[in-house]
């Protein structure tokens, strides 16, 4: 488990959540997911009800969640979070981590609050990748010039320029899945990524916006991607393909997620990429629990 949560415990009817070296005290009835959502509201501001209709998928899920938590059985012990809730809590955890470490910009908050679904989906993916690096001990330097990648991840002598490109499947989710169209979109995104000015080893993250799935289930896509990019001169670049469309995963269906790496032999070390993939896909804790151990 690489995802590092704020250590918290229950004692004498009080829940203690450690944040930046100090324990915050809550009622024992306050669960970890409530802490995350509460922090999300503090950082981003409360959503408007109108966002459920005109905002992004993320806004709709958040507003639906606010209605669901009023159900008397929502906080029942042992309850399993739905896939949409896990998506929401995971992103809240990423936002809280970046905020507390000082790596969340006002421009990110503005983009998350946008009514443009594609804008919101894009920044969520960028922040997910940044938080995954931070959990591994990296510092994040955001690159705000559009001619540059999204950010540089820095740890000791390692510096990695990271570009994030996510397919926006929301407006075309009813269209028939066509492999040729997918490859064409990835080709265009990668071509655009190669135009970015970078000074360090380069990682291009391409997200399919498909529900998390095992490599066997995505065999045709992975084989086509390997054929498309594997024989090309990647110019010391590594490609990481992810599948982060959690909001499309039906409730009750467990996911076994997978990723695809295509890289130049002189690019990022395998160990670094393997650790990053584990950090991206790290599990969340149970939505409802009376007690967690202190890390």
PASEBA-1860 file (N, C-alpha, C; in nm, 3 decimals):
! residues 295
1> XXXXXXXX> 0.085/-0.119/0.000/0.000/0.000/0.000/0.089/0.124/0.000 ~ 0.085/0.200/-0.106/0.169/0.318/-0.117/0.094/0.444/-0.078 ~ -0.036/0.445/-0.101/-0.113/0.565/-0.067/-0.103/0.591/0.083 ~ -0.058/0.707/0.121/-0.034/0.737/0.262/-0.148/0.825/0.316 ~ -0.223/0.772/0.408/-0.335/0.845/0.465/-0.294/0.919/0.591 ~ -0.370/1.021/0.625/-0.347/1.090/0.752/-0.373/0.991/0.865 ~ -0.274/0.964/0.951/-0.295/0.868/1.060/-0.412/0.914/1.148 ~ -0.498/0.820/1.185/-0.612/0.853/1.267/-0.649/0.737/1.356
9> XXXXXXXX> -0.716/0.765/1.467/-0.750/0.661/1.563/-0.873/0.704/1.643 ~ -0.932/0.607/1.713/-1.047/0.634/1.798/-1.009/0.604/1.942 ~ -1.043/0.698/2.032/-1.014/0.679/2.174/-1.119/0.752/2.256 ~ -1.183/0.678/2.346/-1.282/0.737/2.438/-1.390/0.815/2.363 ~ -1.438/0.757/2.256/-1.549/0.819/2.182/-1.510/0.935/2.095 ~ -1.380/0.959/2.076/-1.333/1.070/1.993/-1.244/1.015/1.882 ~ -1.262/1.067/1.761/-1.175/1.029/1.650/-1.067/1.135/1.634 ~ -0.944/1.090/1.620/-0.829/1.180/1.602/-0.771/1.158/1.463
17> XXXXXXXX> -0.762/1.266/1.386/-0.704/1.259/1.252/-0.581/1.350/1.250 ~ -0.466/1.293/1.217/-0.341/1.367/1.219/-0.325/1.445/1.089 ~ -0.308/1.576/1.101/-0.290/1.660/0.984/-0.175/1.756/1.011 ~ -0.069/1.741/0.933/0.049/1.825/0.944/0.103/1.831/1.087 ~ 0.112/1.714/1.150/0.176/1.704/1.278/0.088/1.727/1.398 ~ -0.039/1.764/1.377/-0.130/1.788/1.489/-0.257/1.705/1.470 ~ -0.307/1.647/1.580/-0.430/1.569/1.574/-0.551/1.661/1.584 ~ -0.642/1.647/1.487/-0.771/1.714/1.492/-0.871/1.619/1.558
25> XXXXXXXX> -0.959/1.673/1.640/-1.053/1.589/1.713/-1.193/1.600/1.652 ~ -1.254/1.483/1.629/-1.388/1.475/1.574/-1.471/1.378/1.657 ~ -1.602/1.386/1.641/-1.689/1.285/1.699/-1.656/1.150/1.637 ~ -1.674/1.044/1.714/-1.646/0.910/1.663/-1.735/0.877/1.544 ~ -1.848/0.948/1.531/-1.940/0.922/1.419/-1.889/0.981/1.288 ~ -1.785/1.064/1.295/-1.727/1.121/1.174/-1.628/1.022/1.115 ~ -1.653/0.979/0.993/-1.568/0.880/0.929/-1.466/0.947/0.837 ~ -1.371/0.869/0.791/-1.261/0.927/0.714/-1.310/0.991/0.584
33> XXXXXXXX> -1.410/0.928/0.521/-1.458/0.985/0.396/-1.522/1.122/0.421 ~ -1.585/1.140/0.539/-1.645/1.269/0.571/-1.537/1.376/0.589 ~ -1.426/1.336/0.648/-1.312/1.426/0.660/-1.263/1.469/0.521 ~ -1.251/1.372/0.430/-1.204/1.403/0.295/-1.298/1.496/0.222 ~ -1.429/1.465/0.227/-1.527/1.549/0.157/-1.533/1.687/0.222 ~ -1.525/1.692/0.355/-1.523/1.822/0.422/-1.406/1.907/0.379 ~ -1.288/1.845/0.369/-1.170/1.918/0.323/-1.185/1.961/0.178 ~ -1.250/1.877/0.099/-1.273/1.910/-0.042/-1.356/2.038/-0.052
41> XXXXXXXX> -1.459/2.049/0.032/-1.542/2.169/0.030/-1.463/2.291/0.075 ~ -1.379/2.274/0.175/-1.298/2.386/0.224/-1.205/2.436/0.114 ~ -1.146/2.344/0.042/-1.048/2.380/-0.061/-1.113/2.434/-0.187 ~ -1.221/2.368/-0.231/-1.282/2.402/-0.360/-1.405/2.491/-0.348 ~ -1.470/2.491/-0.232/-1.596/2.562/-0.217/-1.713/2.470/-0.246 ~ -1.827/2.502/-0.189/-1.946/2.417/-0.206/-1.997/2.426/-0.349 ~ -2.041/2.312/-0.407/-2.098/2.316/-0.543/-2.239/2.373/-0.540 ~ -2.283/2.424/-0.654/-2.419/2.473/-0.668/-2.507/2.359/-0.719
49> XXXXXXXX> -2.632/2.360/-0.675/-2.724/2.256/-0.720/-2.739/2.256/-0.872 ~ -2.729/2.372/-0.932/-2.743/2.381/-1.078/-2.632/2.306/-1.150 ~ -2.517/2.285/-1.079/-2.406/2.215/-1.142/-2.441/2.071/-1.175 ~ -2.543/2.016/-1.108/-2.582/1.878/-1.134/-2.632/1.861/-1.277 ~ -2.682/1.970/-1.336/-2.737/1.961/-1.472/-2.643/2.020/-1.576 ~ -2.572/2.126/-1.542/-2.492/2.195/-1.643/-2.343/2.181/-1.619 ~ -2.304/2.125/-1.506/-2.163/2.112/-1.475/-2.103/1.984/-1.527 ~ -1.991/1.946/-1.468/-1.919/1.827/-1.513/-1.975/1.702/-1.447
57> XXXXXXXX> -1.927/1.587/-1.494/-1.963/1.461/-1.432/-1.918/1.461/-1.287 ~ -1.802/1.516/-1.260/-1.752/1.524/-1.123/-1.847/1.603/-1.034 ~ -1.896/1.718/-1.083/-1.991/1.798/-1.004/-2.119/1.718/-0.977 ~ -2.167/1.647/-1.079/-2.291/1.571/-1.061/-2.274/1.462/-0.957 ~ -2.161/1.390/-0.962/-2.136/1.284/-0.865/-2.127/1.341/-0.725 ~ -2.063/1.457/-0.711/-2.047/1.519/-0.580/-2.182/1.561/-0.523 ~ -2.268/1.620/-0.606/-2.398/1.664/-0.559/-2.488/1.545/-0.526 ~ -2.482/1.439/-0.608/-2.557/1.318/-0.577/-2.511/1.260/-0.444
65> XXXXXXXX> -2.382/1.268/-0.419/-2.327/1.216/-0.294/-2.384/1.292/-0.174 ~ -2.399/1.422/-0.186/-2.453/1.502/-0.076/-2.595/1.460/-0.041 ~ -2.671/1.418/-0.143/-2.806/1.370/-0.117/-2.804/1.231/-0.053 ~ -2.712/1.146/-0.097/-2.707/1.009/-0.049/-2.663/0.998/0.097 ~ -2.579/1.090/0.142/-2.528/1.079/0.279/-2.637/1.103/0.383 ~ -2.750/1.157/0.340/-2.860/1.178/0.433/-2.941/1.050/0.458 ~ -2.913/0.946/0.383/-2.980/0.818/0.406/-2.936/0.761/0.540 ~ -3.032/0.716/0.626/-2.995/0.666/0.760/-2.895/0.551/0.757
73> XXXXXXXX> -2.894/0.472/0.650/-2.804/0.357/0.645/-2.669/0.386/0.584 ~ -2.645/0.513/0.548/-2.521/0.545/0.477/-2.398/0.518/0.562 ~ -2.406/0.547/0.691/-2.290/0.530/0.779/-2.289/0.396/0.852 ~ -2.367/0.299/0.805/-2.372/0.169/0.872/-2.235/0.103/0.868 ~ -2.197/0.042/0.977/-2.065/-0.020/0.990/-2.048/-0.131/0.886 ~ -1.932/-0.132/0.820/-1.902/-0.236/0.722/-1.955/-0.208/0.583 ~ -2.018/-0.092/0.565/-2.071/-0.059/0.434/-1.959/-0.042/0.332 ~ -1.981/-0.092/0.211/-1.882/-0.082/0.104/-1.916/0.037/0.015
81> XXXXXXXX> -1.816/0.117/-0.015/-1.838/0.233/-0.101/-1.870/0.190/-0.243 ~ -1.955/0.266/-0.310/-1.981/0.241/-0.451/-1.860/0.284/-0.533 ~ -1.857/0.244/-0.659/-1.743/0.281/-0.744/-1.736/0.433/-0.764 ~ -1.852/0.497/-0.776/-1.852/0.643/-0.792/-1.800/0.711/-0.666 ~ -1.835/0.656/-0.549/-1.785/0.713/-0.424/-1.635/0.696/-0.413 ~ -1.586/0.579/-0.451/-1.442/0.555/-0.448/-1.368/0.653/-0.538 ~ -1.426/0.680/-0.654/-1.370/0.780/-0.746/-1.366/0.917/-0.678 ~ -1.475/0.952/-0.610/-1.484/1.081/-0.544/-1.386/1.091/-0.428
89> XXXXXXXX> -1.378/0.987/-0.344/-1.289/0.989/-0.229/-1.143/0.988/-0.272 ~ -1.112/0.912/-0.377/-0.974/0.907/-0.426/-0.927/1.044/-0.470 ~ -1.014/1.112/-0.545/-0.976/1.246/-0.592/-0.967/1.343/-0.475 ~ -1.060/1.332/-0.379/-1.054/1.418/-0.260/-0.923/1.396/-0.186 ~ -0.882/1.270/-0.175/-0.756/1.239/-0.108/-0.638/1.303/-0.180 ~ -0.641/1.298/-0.314/-0.534/1.360/-0.393/-0.531/1.511/-0.373 ~ -0.649/1.573/-0.376/-0.658/1.718/-0.359/-0.607/1.760/-0.221 ~ -0.650/1.688/-0.117/-0.609/1.721/0.019/-0.458/1.710/0.032
97> XXXXXXXX> -0.400/1.603/-0.023/-0.255/1.584/-0.016/-0.181/1.699/-0.083 ~ -0.219/1.734/-0.204/-0.152/1.842/-0.276/-0.171/1.976/-0.206 ~ -0.289/1.998/-0.151/-0.317/2.122/-0.079/-0.229/2.135/0.045 ~ -0.222/2.028/0.124/-0.144/2.033/0.247/0.005/2.044/0.221 ~ 0.051/1.988/0.108/0.194/1.995/0.075/0.229/2.122/-0.004 ~ 0.130/2.203/-0.035/0.156/2.330/-0.104/0.175/2.316/-0.253 ~ 0.121/2.209/-0.314/0.138/2.186/-0.457/0.010/2.207/-0.537 ~ -0.093/2.265/-0.475/-0.218/2.290/-0.545/-0.227/2.439/-0.577
105> XXXXXXXX> -0.245/2.471/-0.706/-0.249/2.611/-0.749/-0.393/2.662/-0.758 ~ -0.409/2.794/-0.748/-0.541/2.853/-0.765/-0.596/2.825/-0.905 ~ -0.508/2.815/-1.002/-0.554/2.784/-1.138/-0.615/2.645/-1.146 ~ -0.565/2.552/-1.065/-0.625/2.418/-1.060/-0.766/2.425/-1.003 ~ -0.783/2.501/-0.896/-0.913/2.514/-0.832/-1.014/2.576/-0.929 ~ -0.969/2.677/-1.002/-1.057/2.742/-1.100/-1.100/2.643/-1.207 ~ -1.009/2.560/-1.253/-1.043/2.463/-1.356/-1.137/2.355/-1.303 ~ -1.118/2.311/-1.179/-1.206/2.209/-1.122/-1.349/2.264/-1.109
113> XXXXXXXX> -1.362/2.391/-1.079/-1.494/2.452/-1.061/-1.559/2.491/-1.193 ~ -1.490/2.466/-1.304/-1.543/2.500/-1.435/-1.667/2.415/-1.468 ~ -1.756/2.470/-1.551/-1.873/2.396/-1.599/-1.838/2.312/-1.721 ~ -1.716/2.324/-1.771/-1.672/2.250/-1.888/-1.624/2.112/-1.844 ~ -1.693/2.008/-1.883/-1.661/1.873/-1.838/-1.521/1.831/-1.881 ~ -1.484/1.860/-2.005/-1.352/1.822/-2.053/-1.241/1.890/-1.975 ~ -1.261/2.016/-1.938/-1.162/2.089/-1.858/-1.146/2.024/-1.721 ~ -1.258/1.990/-1.659/-1.254/1.929/-1.526/-1.187/1.792/-1.531
121> XXXXXXXX> -1.223/1.711/-1.628/-1.165/1.577/-1.640/-1.015/1.585/-1.662 ~ -0.972/1.683/-1.741/-0.830/1.697/-1.767/-0.750/1.734/-1.643 ~ -0.799/1.830/-1.565/-0.725/1.873/-1.446/-0.729/1.765/-1.338 ~ -0.838/1.689/-1.329/-0.843/1.579/-1.232/-0.732/1.479/-1.262 ~ -0.712/1.448/-1.389/-0.607/1.353/-1.426/-0.468/1.408/-1.395 ~ -0.446/1.535/-1.425/-0.317/1.597/-1.395/-0.287/1.592/-1.245 ~ -0.387/1.624/-1.163/-0.367/1.626/-1.018/-0.350/1.486/-0.962 ~ -0.418/1.389/-1.021/-0.401/1.250/-0.979/-0.258/1.204/-1.001
129> XXXXXXXX> -0.202/1.238/-1.115/-0.063/1.202/-1.144/0.033/1.273/-1.049 ~ 0.010/1.402/-1.026/0.097/1.478/-0.936/0.093/1.420/-0.796 ~ -0.027/1.388/-0.745/-0.040/1.331/-0.611/0.027/1.195/-0.603 ~ 0.022/1.118/-0.710/0.087/0.987/-0.712/0.237/1.001/-0.696 ~ 0.295/1.103/-0.757/0.438/1.130/-0.738/0.466/1.178/-0.595 ~ 0.381/1.265/-0.542/0.402/1.319/-0.407/0.400/1.206/-0.304 ~ 0.311/1.108/-0.320/0.306/0.995/-0.227/0.437/0.916/-0.228 ~ 0.513/0.929/-0.336/0.641/0.859/-0.346/0.758/0.946/-0.301
137> XXXXXXXX> 0.729/1.064/-0.250/0.835/1.150/-0.197/0.886/1.255/-0.294 ~ 0.820/1.275/-0.407/0.862/1.375/-0.504/0.806/1.513/-0.470 ~ 0.877/1.615/-0.511/0.828/1.752/-0.511/0.774/1.783/-0.650 ~ 0.675/1.871/-0.658/0.613/1.905/-0.785/0.641/2.050/-0.820 ~ 0.694/2.071/-0.941/0.712/2.205/-0.994/0.619/2.219/-1.115 ~ 0.512/2.296/-1.098/0.417/2.314/-1.207/0.476/2.405/-1.314 ~ 0.458/2.367/-1.440/0.508/2.444/-1.554/0.387/2.509/-1.622 ~ 0.373/2.639/-1.609/0.251/2.707/-1.650/0.253/2.754/-1.795
145> XXXXXXXX> 0.368/2.746/-1.861/0.376/2.784/-2.002/0.318/2.671/-2.086 ~ 0.226/2.704/-2.176/0.160/2.602/-2.258/0.257/2.528/-2.350 ~ 0.375/2.584/-2.373/0.473/2.518/-2.458/0.549/2.409/-2.382 ~ 0.526/2.399/-2.250/0.594/2.302/-2.166/0.498/2.193/-2.120 ~ 0.551/2.083/-2.065/0.464/1.981/-2.007/0.390/2.036/-1.885 ~ 0.309/1.949/-1.820/0.228/1.993/-1.706/0.315/2.028/-1.585 ~ 0.410/1.939/-1.551/0.491/1.963/-1.432/0.620/1.881/-1.438 ~ 0.712/1.915/-1.348/0.834/1.837/-1.328/0.827/1.776/-1.189
153> XXXXXXXX> 0.847/1.644/-1.181/0.852/1.573/-1.053/0.999/1.556/-1.016 ~ 1.037/1.597/-0.895/1.177/1.601/-0.854/1.196/1.525/-0.722 ~ 1.293/1.435/-0.722/1.327/1.360/-0.600/1.476/1.326/-0.606 ~ 1.553/1.380/-0.513/1.697/1.358/-0.511/1.757/1.396/-0.646 ~ 1.820/1.301/-0.714/1.883/1.332/-0.844/1.790/1.305/-0.961 ~ 1.665/1.264/-0.933/1.569/1.230/-1.038/1.482/1.351/-1.070 ~ 1.470/1.384/-1.196/1.380/1.490/-1.242/1.307/1.439/-1.366 ~ 1.174/1.442/-1.362/1.093/1.388/-1.471/0.992/1.493/-1.514
161> XXXXXXXX> 0.994/1.529/-1.641/0.891/1.616/-1.698/0.771/1.530/-1.735 ~ 0.653/1.573/-1.694/0.533/1.492/-1.709/0.427/1.567/-1.789 ~ 0.378/1.504/-1.893/0.266/1.557/-1.972/0.147/1.462/-1.956 ~ 0.027/1.518/-1.937/-0.094/1.438/-1.916/-0.194/1.466/-2.027 ~ -0.240/1.360/-2.092/-0.341/1.371/-2.197/-0.451/1.269/-2.169 ~ -0.571/1.319/-2.147/-0.683/1.228/-2.117/-0.791/1.241/-2.223 ~ -0.835/1.125/-2.273/-0.948/1.122/-2.365/-1.073/1.167/-2.290 ~ -1.155/1.248/-2.353/-1.282/1.289/-2.292/-1.394/1.208/-2.356
169> XXXXXXXX> -1.427/1.096/-2.293/-1.524/1.004/-2.351/-1.668/1.040/-2.314 ~ -1.686/1.137/-2.226/-1.820/1.165/-2.173/-1.919/1.200/-2.283 ~ -1.880/1.287/-2.374/-1.974/1.332/-2.477/-1.990/1.232/-2.590 ~ -1.907/1.129/-2.594/-1.918/1.029/-2.700/-1.932/0.888/-2.645 ~ -1.972/0.877/-2.516/-1.976/0.746/-2.450/-2.079/0.653/-2.511 ~ -2.177/0.709/-2.583/-2.280/0.624/-2.644/-2.238/0.574/-2.781 ~ -2.128/0.626/-2.834/-2.081/0.581/-2.964/-2.020/0.442/-2.954 ~ -2.029/0.370/-3.062/-1.970/0.237/-3.066/-1.818/0.247/-3.052
177> XXXXXXXX> -1.763/0.160/-2.969/-1.618/0.159/-2.948/-1.549/0.111/-3.076 ~ -1.458/0.192/-3.127/-1.383/0.156/-3.247/-1.235/0.171/-3.218 ~ -1.161/0.062/-3.234/-1.019/0.063/-3.202/-0.943/0.163/-3.288 ~ -0.977/0.171/-3.415/-0.906/0.262/-3.505/-0.921/0.407/-3.461 ~ -1.039/0.442/-3.410/-1.062/0.579/-3.363/-0.982/0.607/-3.237 ~ -0.971/0.506/-3.150/-0.893/0.523/-3.028/-0.746/0.548/-3.060 ~ -0.692/0.466/-3.147/-0.550/0.480/-3.183/-0.525/0.614/-3.249 ~ -0.617/0.658/-3.333/-0.603/0.788/-3.399/-0.598/0.901/-3.295
185> XXXXXXXX> -0.681/0.892/-3.193/-0.682/0.994/-3.088/-0.553/0.991/-3.007 ~ -0.504/0.871/-2.972/-0.380/0.861/-2.897/-0.262/0.912/-2.980 ~ -0.264/0.884/-3.108/-0.157/0.930/-3.197/-0.151/1.082/-3.198 ~ -0.267/1.146/-3.207/-0.271/1.292/-3.209/-0.224/1.350/-3.075 ~ -0.266/1.288/-2.965/-0.225/1.337/-2.833/-0.075/1.322/-2.812 ~ -0.019/1.210/-2.857/0.124/1.188/-2.839/0.204/1.283/-2.928 ~ 0.157/1.305/-3.049/0.225/1.398/-3.139/0.229/1.537/-3.078 ~ 0.119/1.577/-3.016/0.114/1.707/-2.949/0.209/1.711/-2.830
193> XXXXXXXX> 0.217/1.601/-2.755/0.305/1.594/-2.638/0.451/1.611/-2.677 ~ 0.488/1.558/-2.794/0.627/1.566/-2.837/0.668/1.707/-2.877 ~ 0.571/1.796/-2.897/0.605/1.935/-2.931/0.642/2.016/-2.807 ~ 0.619/1.962/-2.688/0.646/2.035/-2.565/0.797/2.048/-2.541 ~ 0.835/2.163/-2.489/0.975/2.188/-2.456/1.007/2.130/-2.319 ~ 1.101/2.038/-2.312/1.137/1.976/-2.183/1.288/1.968/-2.170 ~ 1.332/1.957/-2.045/1.476/1.955/-2.017/1.519/1.830/-1.941 ~ 1.422/1.745/-1.903/1.453/1.624/-1.826/1.397/1.501/-1.895
201> XXXXXXXX> 1.417/1.386/-1.835/1.354/1.267/-1.889/1.203/1.290/-1.894 ~ 1.140/1.235/-1.998/1.004/1.274/-2.032/0.908/1.158/-2.015 ~ 0.795/1.186/-1.946/0.689/1.087/-1.930/0.560/1.144/-1.986 ~ 0.505/1.077/-2.085/0.376/1.116/-2.143/0.271/1.018/-2.095 ~ 0.175/1.067/-2.018/0.068/0.983/-1.964/-0.056/1.000/-2.052 ~ -0.100/0.892/-2.111/-0.217/0.892/-2.199/-0.327/0.810/-2.133 ~ -0.436/0.876/-2.097/-0.545/0.802/-2.033/-0.657/0.775/-2.133 ~ -0.705/0.651/-2.134/-0.808/0.608/-2.228/-0.946/0.657/-2.189
209> XXXXXXXX> -0.963/0.700/-2.062/-1.094/0.737/-2.007/-1.191/0.618/-2.013 ~ -1.135/0.498/-2.015/-1.215/0.376/-2.007/-1.223/0.330/-1.862 ~ -1.324/0.250/-1.826/-1.329/0.196/-1.689/-1.206/0.112/-1.660 ~ -1.159/0.110/-1.536/-1.046/0.025/-1.500/-1.071/-0.119/-1.542 ~ -0.969/-0.183/-1.597/-0.986/-0.319/-1.647/-0.852/-0.391/-1.646 ~ -0.858/-0.523/-1.639/-0.737/-0.605/-1.645/-0.678/-0.599/-1.786 ~ -0.549/-0.630/-1.796/-0.482/-0.624/-1.926/-0.545/-0.721/-2.026 ~ -0.598/-0.833/-1.978/-0.662/-0.929/-2.068/-0.783/-0.866/-2.136
217> XXXXXXXX> -0.859/-0.787/-2.060/-0.979/-0.725/-2.114/-0.946/-0.614/-2.214 ~ -0.825/-0.559/-2.204/-0.784/-0.451/-2.294/-0.676/-0.499/-2.392 ~ -0.673/-0.628/-2.415/-0.567/-0.688/-2.497/-0.557/-0.623/-2.634 ~ -0.670/-0.606/-2.704/-0.667/-0.550/-2.839/-0.614/-0.407/-2.839 ~ -0.657/-0.329/-2.740/-0.610/-0.191/-2.733/-0.462/-0.185/-2.701 ~ -0.417/-0.265/-2.606/-0.276/-0.265/-2.568/-0.188/-0.312/-2.684 ~ -0.231/-0.415/-2.754/-0.153/-0.464/-2.867/-0.145/-0.359/-2.978 ~ -0.255/-0.291/-3.002/-0.256/-0.187/-3.105/-0.167/-0.069/-3.065
225> XXXXXXXX> -0.170/-0.033/-2.936/-0.084/0.075/-2.888/0.063/0.037/-2.900 ~ 0.096/-0.087/-2.864/0.235/-0.132/-2.873/0.283/-0.131/-3.017 ~ 0.196/-0.172/-3.107/0.232/-0.172/-3.249/0.248/-0.030/-3.301 ~ 0.161/0.060/-3.256/0.163/0.199/-3.303/0.288/0.273/-3.258 ~ 0.326/0.255/-3.130/0.433/0.336/-3.073/0.561/0.259/-3.045 ~ 0.552/0.127/-3.033/0.668/0.049/-2.991/0.783/0.047/-3.090 ~ 0.752/0.063/-3.216/0.857/0.058/-3.318/0.908/0.195/-3.358 ~ 0.855/0.299/-3.295/0.894/0.436/-3.330/1.010/0.484/-3.244
233> XXXXXXXX> 1.077/0.587/-3.292/1.179/0.653/-3.212/1.108/0.743/-3.111 ~ 1.110/0.704/-2.985/1.037/0.777/-2.882/1.116/0.894/-2.825 ~ 1.236/0.915/-2.876/1.317/1.030/-2.836/1.335/1.035/-2.684 ~ 1.380/0.923/-2.628/1.407/0.911/-2.483/1.281/0.933/-2.398 ~ 1.167/0.906/-2.454/1.039/0.929/-2.386/0.976/0.797/-2.342 ~ 0.908/0.800/-2.229/0.829/0.686/-2.184/0.681/0.723/-2.195 ~ 0.601/0.628/-2.242/0.456/0.645/-2.249/0.393/0.557/-2.142 ~ 0.306/0.617/-2.062/0.229/0.540/-1.964/0.083/0.555/-2.000
241> XXXXXXXX> 0.020/0.444/-2.036/-0.122/0.445/-2.068/-0.201/0.396/-1.948 ~ -0.299/0.475/-1.906/-0.382/0.441/-1.790/-0.528/0.435/-1.831 ~ -0.611/0.384/-1.739/-0.755/0.372/-1.762/-0.825/0.423/-1.636 ~ -0.857/0.552/-1.634/-0.901/0.616/-1.511/-1.049/0.654/-1.514 ~ -1.127/0.590/-1.600/-1.269/0.623/-1.610/-1.353/0.554/-1.504 ~ -1.322/0.579/-1.376/-1.392/0.512/-1.266/-1.542/0.540/-1.269 ~ -1.582/0.659/-1.315/-1.723/0.695/-1.310/-1.807/0.612/-1.406 ~ -1.742/0.540/-1.499/-1.815/0.454/-1.591/-1.828/0.311/-1.540
249> XXXXXXXX> -1.763/0.279/-1.430/-1.761/0.142/-1.379/-1.893/0.115/-1.307 ~ -1.968/0.013/-1.350/-2.098/-0.016/-1.285/-2.080/-0.053/-1.139 ~ -2.175/-0.011/-1.055/-2.170/-0.047/-0.914/-2.176/-0.198/-0.898 ~ -2.102/-0.247/-0.800/-2.100/-0.391/-0.776/-1.995/-0.464/-0.856 ~ -1.933/-0.397/-0.953/-1.829/-0.459/-1.034/-1.692/-0.418/-0.981 ~ -1.617/-0.516/-0.934/-1.482/-0.487/-0.886/-1.388/-0.469/-1.004 ~ -1.289/-0.386/-0.987/-1.195/-0.364/-1.096/-1.060/-0.423/-1.064 ~ -0.997/-0.473/-1.166/-0.857/-0.516/-1.158/-0.785/-0.431/-1.262
257> XXXXXXXX> -0.732/-0.319/-1.219/-0.681/-0.222/-1.314/-0.545/-0.263/-1.371 ~ -0.512/-0.203/-1.483/-0.385/-0.233/-1.549/-0.335/-0.107/-1.618 ~ -0.209/-0.108/-1.653/-0.148/0.003/-1.726/-0.055/-0.055/-1.832 ~ -0.023/0.026/-1.929/0.069/-0.014/-2.036/0.184/0.084/-2.041 ~ 0.306/0.032/-2.046/0.426/0.116/-2.057/0.495/0.085/-2.189 ~ 0.525/0.190/-2.263/0.605/0.180/-2.386/0.716/0.283/-2.371 ~ 0.840/0.240/-2.379/0.948/0.333/-2.346/1.071/0.311/-2.431 ~ 1.146/0.418/-2.444/1.278/0.414/-2.504/1.375/0.358/-2.400
265> XXXXXXXX> 1.474/0.285/-2.445/1.568/0.222/-2.351/1.645/0.323/-2.268 ~ 1.656/0.447/-2.316/1.730/0.549/-2.243/1.640/0.640/-2.160 ~ 1.514/0.603/-2.147/1.421/0.690/-2.074/1.416/0.651/-1.926 ~ 1.304/0.674/-1.862/1.288/0.657/-1.718/1.309/0.512/-1.676 ~ 1.374/0.492/-1.562/1.400/0.356/-1.513/1.271/0.281/-1.485 ~ 1.274/0.150/-1.508/1.157/0.066/-1.486/1.107/0.074/-1.343 ~ 1.200/0.079/-1.246/1.160/0.082/-1.105/1.077/0.206/-1.073 ~ 1.114/0.318/-1.133/1.041/0.442/-1.110/0.899/0.431/-1.165
273> XXXXXXXX> 0.886/0.376/-1.285/0.755/0.362/-1.347/0.668/0.262/-1.272 ~ 0.727/0.154/-1.225/0.650/0.054/-1.150/0.596/0.113/-1.020 ~ 0.679/0.191/-0.951/0.634/0.254/-0.826/0.522/0.354/-0.854 ~ 0.533/0.428/-0.963/0.431/0.526/-0.998/0.298/0.457/-1.027 ~ 0.301/0.348/-1.101/0.179/0.275/-1.134/0.112/0.223/-1.007 ~ 0.191/0.172/-0.914/0.133/0.125/-0.787/0.071/0.240/-0.710 ~ 0.134/0.357/-0.714/0.082/0.472/-0.643/-0.048/0.522/-0.705 ~ -0.055/0.523/-0.837/-0.176/0.566/-0.907/-0.294/0.475/-0.872
281> XXXXXXXX> -0.268/0.344/-0.865/-0.374/0.245/-0.847/-0.392/0.200/-0.702 ~ -0.328/0.270/-0.607/-0.339/0.229/-0.468/-0.484/0.233/-0.421 ~ -0.523/0.134/-0.341/-0.661/0.124/-0.293/-0.689/0.230/-0.186 ~ -0.815/0.270/-0.179/-0.863/0.357/-0.072/-0.904/0.271/0.047 ~ -0.907/0.327/0.168/-0.958/0.252/0.283/-1.108/0.236/0.274 ~ -1.167/0.153/0.358/-1.311/0.136/0.361/-1.379/0.270/0.385 ~ -1.497/0.287/0.326/-1.569/0.413/0.341/-1.612/0.437/0.485 ~ -1.649/0.329/0.554/-1.697/0.341/0.691/-1.620/0.244/0.779
289> XXXXXXX> -1.557/0.295/0.882/-1.482/0.210/0.974/-1.471/0.281/1.108 ~ -1.473/0.204/1.215/-1.465/0.263/1.347/-1.322/0.299/1.387 ~ -1.226/0.237/1.323/-1.089/0.260/1.369/-0.987/0.232/1.261 ~ -0.882/0.311/1.256/-0.769/0.287/1.168/-0.641/0.287/1.252 ~ -0.541/0.213/1.211/-0.415/0.218/1.285/-0.337/0.346/1.255 ~ -0.252/0.383/1.345/-0.163/0.497/1.323/-0.043/0.448/1.246 ~ -0.008/0.518/1.135/0.106/0.477/1.052/0.237/0.494/1.130
END
